[in-house]
Amino acid sequence: MSRRAAAPGVSPFGVPQRRAIHDPNESAFSRFMREQIWAPENLPGNISILTAVSVFFGGIAAIRTWGELMSFPDARRVL
């Protein structure tokens, strides 16, 4: 038995495709956030960038907080 084709505008999985939103009152910043930050096709890359930046700054904060504990005991003495 042959399979029927999906209706126009619907993906093969039955979920409607995303349509572009064209709001004339939308600011450039909110358009950028919608199209580049929150877009589903960009989200995995954005999350990995956010994770890397968080680990980087978390490492800096940890070294500034507990970095003295990692030094040799004699290194704190002034000769």
PEJOTA-V422629 format. One record per run of one state. SS is the DSSP state (A for helix, B for strand, O for the rest). FROM is the first residue (numbers start at 1). LEN is the number of residues. If there is no record, write none. Layout:
((SS/FROM/LEN) (SS/FROM/LEN))
This chain:
((O/1/9) (B/10/1) (O/11/5) (B/16/1) (O/17/11) (A/28/10) (O/38/2) (A/40/31) (O/71/2) (A/73/4) (O/77/3))
